[in-house]
Amino acid sequence: MSSNATLTTWQRLAGFAEAVIDHNTVNFWASKLNPLWSINQPMARIVARTEAASNSVTLILKPNRHVVMPQAGQHITVATDINGVRIARSYSTSSVAEQPGLLAITVKQIEGGRLSNWLCLQAREGDVLYLGQPFGDFQWPAQQHPVLLLAAGSGITPMISLLRQYAAQQLPSKQVVQLHYWVRSREEACFIDELLALPKIQPNFSLHVYLTQQNQSQPHEYTGRINTSHFSQQEDLSNSHVLACGPSGFVSNAQQILQAQVASFQAEAFSPPQIRPDAHDNETVQITLQRQQRILTIPTGQSILAALEAEGINHPSGCRMGLCNTCACPKVSGTTEHLISGEQQQDENPALRVCVSRARSNLVLDI
């Protein structure tokens, strides 16, 4: 038999197996032998956990073979079953020194956050998490211009990943890098020891920590929320590349202050976008869920995802910022508005991101 014929035979057998094998059944029995065994599901086992700050933990994960290792600055969707319901959220990942087969996530405990509370308070070594594939374009600028990193709260997690990549260079970099990091109190600041040690490796790095609810007491500490005075004496600002990450309000303020003054500005907000109020916010529309054969009446003043969850529908979601596409579903008909751009769409959409869309008319969704 020729090699082409053999390949065709194997392709047919693979197609047949794909059609007749129930992956969920195989995964269930495989997990009885080894929790990380799966025919198609990316998963990881927690192999260590440490306290990162007063309300944050770092979890070290050992992924199975279906997980694509993220690049510095990327996110990954993490999920687990809590009280019989699978809850998923997206977290920035970071590398684990001298252990390239592992990855880490640092999770801040959020009031009312079901997954963050479980990860911070209940998750233990040996627990298995379901993972998505990496996403995001938050990357170190290619040009050797000055870099300004702006982080607030949990926005430090993609920054530490990028800075570890920066620190790993064989020779000290000539690139000037500054990290401006806002937290409410020094007890909430993550990775401080690592950041304070970084100038010994990369002399052109400097750290500025801003405390919004505490007085400064250390040389690297300052007080106050982000404002123009923090950058008024900045050298070579017009050639600087800015990466900003934090709540949507922080990112919006950073853009207003710096975007027109710098060479480039890249930002990611980890909180859902705020909906612009208008005269139609108190109106309601009907959403038809084709596969579930349900018709819901929802308000137009919130995202479609939030409206579905308010009706008890556990629709898949991840980042809740329109980045990961976990929540995307086909829109058959109706008008929607993008919460960030304000753009309205009336045509069919094979991948409507319901976390950053609201209804502007009656909708039919393939859910």
Solvent accessible surface area in square Angstrom, and as a share of the most:
residue,aa,sasa,rsa
1,M,183,0.82
2,S,70,0.45
3,S,90,0.58
4,N,115,0.59
5,A,42,0.32
6,T,51,0.30
7,L,104,0.52
8,T,54,0.31
9,T,56,0.33
10,W,163,0.57
11,Q,109,0.49
12,R,178,0.65
13,L,91,0.45
14,A,62,0.48
15,G,42,0.41
16,F,130,0.54
17,A,35,0.27
18,E,112,0.50
19,A,86,0.67
20,V,90,0.52
21,I,68,0.35
22,D,79,0.41
23,H,43,0.19
24,N,121,0.62
25,T,67,0.39
26,V,58,0.33
27,N,28,0.14
28,F,102,0.42
29,W,157,0.55
30,A,19,0.14
31,S,43,0.28
32,K,126,0.53
33,L,140,0.70
34,N,42,0.22
35,P,60,0.38
36,L,15,0.07
37,W,132,0.46
38,S,13,0.09
39,I,61,0.31
40,N,71,0.36
41,Q,47,0.21
42,P,18,0.11
43,M,12,0.05
44,A,0,0.00
45,R,58,0.21
46,I,0,0.00
47,V,52,0.30
48,A,32,0.25
49,R,61,0.22
50,T,83,0.48
51,E,132,0.59
52,A,24,0.19
53,A,11,0.08
54,S,70,0.45
55,N,35,0.18
56,S,5,0.03
57,V,15,0.08
58,T,18,0.11
59,L,0,0.00
60,I,29,0.14
61,L,0,0.00
62,K,98,0.41
63,P,21,0.13
64,N,20,0.10
65,R,196,0.72
66,H,35,0.15
67,V,14,0.08
68,V,90,0.51
69,M,79,0.35
70,P,25,0.16
71,Q,114,0.51
72,A,22,0.17
73,G,0,0.00
74,Q,25,0.11
75,H,10,0.04
76,I,0,0.00
77,T,15,0.09
78,V,0,0.00
79,A,8,0.07
80,T,10,0.06
81,D,70,0.36
82,I,30,0.15
83,N,148,0.76
84,G,77,0.74
85,V,57,0.32
86,R,108,0.39
87,I,4,0.02
88,A,17,0.13
89,R,62,0.22
90,S,22,0.14
91,Y,29,0.11
92,S,9,0.06
93,T,5,0.03
94,S,11,0.07
95,S,64,0.41
96,V,25,0.14
97,A,90,0.70
98,E,172,0.77
99,Q,91,0.41
100,P,122,0.77
101,G,49,0.47
102,L,31,0.15
103,L,3,0.02
104,A,2,0.02
105,I,1,0.00
106,T,13,0.08
107,V,0,0.00
108,K,48,0.21
109,Q,61,0.27
110,I,86,0.44
111,E,176,0.79
112,G,74,0.71
113,G,20,0.19
114,R,131,0.48
115,L,2,0.01
116,S,8,0.05
117,N,36,0.19
118,W,40,0.14
119,L,0,0.00
120,C,9,0.05
121,L,99,0.49
122,Q,114,0.51
123,A,0,0.00
124,R,125,0.46
125,E,111,0.50
126,G,41,0.39
127,D,46,0.24
128,V,36,0.21
129,L,0,0.00
130,Y,57,0.22
131,L,8,0.04
132,G,22,0.21
133,Q,83,0.37
134,P,27,0.17
135,F,25,0.11
136,G,19,0.19
137,D,108,0.56
138,F,0,0.00
139,Q,85,0.38
140,W,41,0.14
141,P,22,0.14
142,A,95,0.74
143,Q,97,0.43
144,Q,133,0.59
145,H,75,0.33
146,P,28,0.17
147,V,1,0.01
148,L,2,0.01
149,L,0,0.00
150,L,0,0.00
151,A,0,0.00
152,A,11,0.08
153,G,20,0.20
154,S,32,0.21
155,G,0,0.00
156,I,1,0.01
157,T,13,0.07
158,P,1,0.00
159,M,0,0.00
160,I,2,0.01
161,S,7,0.05
162,L,1,0.00
163,L,2,0.01
164,R,63,0.23
165,Q,92,0.41
166,Y,4,0.01
167,A,22,0.17
168,A,80,0.62
169,Q,82,0.36
170,Q,181,0.80
171,L,141,0.70
172,P,84,0.53
173,S,12,0.08
174,K,188,0.79
175,Q,7,0.03
176,V,68,0.39
177,V,0,0.00
178,Q,31,0.14
179,L,0,0.00
180,H,4,0.02
181,Y,1,0.00
182,W,10,0.03
183,V,10,0.06
184,R,110,0.40
185,S,21,0.14
186,R,78,0.28
187,E,92,0.41
188,E,30,0.14
189,A,10,0.08
190,C,7,0.04
191,F,31,0.13
192,I,37,0.19
193,D,119,0.62
194,E,70,0.31
195,L,1,0.00
196,L,77,0.38
197,A,44,0.34
198,L,11,0.06
199,P,49,0.31
200,K,176,0.74
201,I,93,0.47
202,Q,1,0.00
203,P,87,0.55
204,N,55,0.28
205,F,7,0.03
206,S,41,0.27
207,L,16,0.08
208,H,35,0.16
209,V,2,0.01
210,Y,7,0.03
211,L,1,0.01
212,T,35,0.20
213,Q,122,0.54
214,Q,57,0.26
215,N,126,0.65
216,Q,97,0.43
217,S,77,0.49
218,Q,85,0.38
219,P,129,0.81
220,H,30,0.14
221,E,5,0.02
222,Y,82,0.31
223,T,61,0.35
224,G,29,0.28
225,R,164,0.60
226,I,19,0.10
227,N,58,0.30
228,T,88,0.51
229,S,73,0.47
230,H,38,0.17
231,F,7,0.03
232,S,77,0.50
233,Q,163,0.73
234,Q,35,0.15
235,E,148,0.66
236,D,73,0.38
237,L,24,0.12
238,S,78,0.51
239,N,66,0.34
240,S,1,0.00
241,H,18,0.08
242,V,1,0.01
243,L,3,0.01
244,A,0,0.00
245,C,4,0.02
246,G,0,0.00
247,P,50,0.32
248,S,24,0.16
249,G,37,0.35
250,F,22,0.09
251,V,11,0.06
252,S,45,0.29
253,N,68,0.35
254,A,0,0.00
255,Q,65,0.29
256,Q,145,0.64
257,I,26,0.13
258,L,0,0.00
259,Q,92,0.41
260,A,107,0.83
261,Q,88,0.39
262,V,18,0.11
263,A,56,0.43
264,S,47,0.30
265,F,31,0.13
266,Q,62,0.27
267,A,32,0.25
268,E,16,0.07
269,A,26,0.20
270,F,72,0.30
271,S,30,0.19
272,P,76,0.48
273,P,24,0.15
274,Q,145,0.64
275,I,46,0.24
276,R,118,0.43
277,P,116,0.73
278,D,57,0.30
279,A,98,0.76
280,H,91,0.41
281,D,33,0.17
282,N,148,0.76
283,E,85,0.38
284,T,84,0.49
285,V,17,0.10
286,Q,89,0.40
287,I,0,0.00
288,T,42,0.24
289,L,0,0.00
290,Q,86,0.38
291,R,169,0.62
292,Q,75,0.33
293,Q,166,0.74
294,R,96,0.35
295,I,113,0.57
296,L,11,0.05
297,T,79,0.46
298,I,2,0.01
299,P,53,0.34
300,T,3,0.02
301,G,27,0.26
302,Q,50,0.22
303,S,15,0.10
304,I,0,0.00
305,L,3,0.01
306,A,35,0.27
307,A,2,0.01
308,L,0,0.00
309,E,55,0.25
310,A,82,0.63
311,E,76,0.34
312,G,67,0.65
313,I,13,0.06
314,N,79,0.41
315,H,19,0.08
316,P,81,0.51
317,S,7,0.05
318,G,2,0.02
319,C,10,0.06
320,R,45,0.17
321,M,19,0.09
322,G,6,0.06
323,L,71,0.35
324,C,22,0.13
325,N,84,0.43
326,T,52,0.30
327,C,4,0.02
328,A,31,0.24
329,C,6,0.04
330,P,50,0.32
331,K,3,0.01
332,V,55,0.32
333,S,49,0.32
334,G,18,0.17
335,T,19,0.11
336,T,4,0.02
337,E,14,0.06
338,H,47,0.21
339,L,7,0.04
340,I,92,0.47
341,S,73,0.47
342,G,30,0.29
343,E,122,0.55
344,Q,98,0.43
345,Q,64,0.29
346,Q,135,0.60
347,D,107,0.55
348,E,132,0.59
349,N,26,0.13
350,P,114,0.72
351,A,52,0.41
352,L,7,0.03
353,R,84,0.31
354,V,0,0.00
355,C,8,0.05
356,V,1,0.00
357,S,5,0.03
358,R,3,0.01
359,A,0,0.00
360,R,50,0.18
361,S,37,0.24
362,N,95,0.49
363,L,2,0.01
364,V,36,0.21
365,L,0,0.00
366,D,42,0.22
367,I,15,0.08
